Amino acid sequence: MSGVDNLPALDQADAQTFREAMSRLGAAVHIVTTDGKAGKAGFTATAVASVSDTPSTLLVCLNRKSQITPLMQENCSFCVNTLAASEEPIADVFAGRTGVFMAERFKAGEWDTIKTGSPALKSAIAVFDCRVLEAKEVGSHYVYFGTVVAVRLGPAAKALVYHDRAYKHV
Ligand SMILES: Cc1cc2nc3c(=O)[nH]c(=O)nc-3n(C[C@H](O)[C@H](O)[C@H](O)COP(=O)(O)O)c2cc1C
């Protein structure tokens, strides 16, 4: 495939309209955690996607301005915890909506670890424990590609989904 450098320049869609359009896409809500030399932290994320199943790989997008970014860079591992419908309060804590930061956020929920040492939420409907394969800077965010080194299946409960700027149960 030839690079975008060979194509004529086009104006970008404006950010506000882009965000409005994205609000119409329903997306599962996850808590992405990390722990290691740089310390423990976690954030609420919907920008999580499957990339490959052989080997099992997913991606997570994190705002470059987040205080969690330097920790993700240094710890080189993360864990994606997919929330059940009942876990809206945990989503709010890890989105910074309750004014609680960094390791203090883990007082919400019950946590253990699987392989990488990044916190795994015991009540999550699915947990993906990942080693960072590559971190790529794209605009305002870092895209972290993670090799999934362990998966844990939780209870088959309803999922928490964010759609039209509100939590929904699916
Ligand atoms: C439903 C929801 C989804 C979010 N998804 C993302 C995401 O995918 N990536 C991201 O960087 N921030 C996302 N955020 C914002 C972060 O959770 C929030 O900015 C982060 O916890 C701030 O971290 P900090 O205050 O510790 O820097 C989301 C917030 C909410 C409420």
The ligand as an SDF file (V2000), in Angstrom:
LIG
                    3D

 31 33  0  0  0  0  0  0  0  0999 V2000
  -17.0800    6.0960   29.3610 C   0  0  0  0  0  0  0  0  0  0  0  0
  -15.6860    6.6760   29.3130 C   0  0  0  0  0  0  0  0  0  0  0  0
  -14.7790    6.1940   28.3860 C   0  0  0  0  0  0  0  0  0  0  0  0
  -13.4780    6.7050   28.3090 C   0  0  0  0  0  0  0  0  0  0  0  0
  -12.5950    6.1890   27.3900 N   0  0  0  0  0  0  0  0  0  0  0  0
  -11.3320    6.6490   27.3490 C   0  0  0  0  0  0  0  0  0  0  0  0
  -10.3820    6.0760   26.4660 C   0  0  0  0  0  0  0  0  0  0  0  0
  -10.6790    5.1420   25.7260 O   0  0  0  0  0  0  0  0  0  0  0  0
   -9.1180    6.5780   26.4630 N   0  0  0  0  0  0  0  0  0  0  0  0
   -8.7490    7.6170   27.2920 C   0  0  0  0  0  0  0  0  0  0  0  0
   -7.5940    8.0470   27.2370 O   0  0  0  0  0  0  0  0  0  0  0  0
   -9.6210    8.1680   28.1530 N   0  0  0  0  0  0  0  0  0  0  0  0
  -10.8980    7.6900   28.2200 C   0  0  0  0  0  0  0  0  0  0  0  0
  -11.7830    8.2140   29.1130 N   0  0  0  0  0  0  0  0  0  0  0  0
  -11.3290    9.2600   30.0230 C   0  0  0  0  0  0  0  0  0  0  0  0
  -10.4780    8.6610   31.1470 C   0  0  0  0  0  0  0  0  0  0  0  0
  -11.1260    7.6220   31.8480 O   0  0  0  0  0  0  0  0  0  0  0  0
  -10.0920    9.7330   32.1510 C   0  0  0  0  0  0  0  0  0  0  0  0
   -9.7410   10.8950   31.4640 O   0  0  0  0  0  0  0  0  0  0  0  0
   -8.9210    9.2870   32.8910 C   0  0  0  0  0  0  0  0  0  0  0  0
   -9.2950    8.5090   33.9730 O   0  0  0  0  0  0  0  0  0  0  0  0
   -8.2070   10.5020   33.3870 C   0  0  0  0  0  0  0  0  0  0  0  0
   -7.0870   10.0270   33.9690 O   0  0  0  0  0  0  0  0  0  0  0  0
   -6.2180   10.9690   34.7990 P   0  0  0  0  0  0  0  0  0  0  0  0
   -7.1280   12.0010   35.4010 O   0  0  0  0  0  0  0  0  0  0  0  0
   -5.7010   10.0450   35.8430 O   0  0  0  0  0  0  0  0  0  0  0  0
   -5.2040   11.5120   33.8770 O   0  0  0  0  0  0  0  0  0  0  0  0
  -13.0860    7.7200   29.2050 C   0  0  0  0  0  0  0  0  0  0  0  0
  -13.9920    8.2030   30.1520 C   0  0  0  0  0  0  0  0  0  0  0  0
  -15.2880    7.6900   30.2050 C   0  0  0  0  0  0  0  0  0  0  0  0
  -16.2580    8.2090   31.2350 C   0  0  0  0  0  0  0  0  0  0  0  0
  1  2  1  0
  2  3  1  0
  2 30  2  0
  3  4  2  0
  4  5  1  0
  4 28  1  0
  5  6  2  0
  6  7  1  0
  6 13  1  0
  7  8  2  0
  7  9  1  0
  9 10  1  0
 10 11  2  0
 10 12  1  0
 12 13  2  0
 13 14  1  0
 14 15  1  0
 14 28  1  0
 15 16  1  0
 16 17  1  0
 16 18  1  0
 18 19  1  0
 18 20  1  0
 20 21  1  0
 20 22  1  0
 22 23  1  0
 23 24  1  0
 24 25  2  0
 24 26  1  0
 24 27  1  0
 28 29  2  0
 29 30  1  0
 30 31  1  0
M  END
$$$$
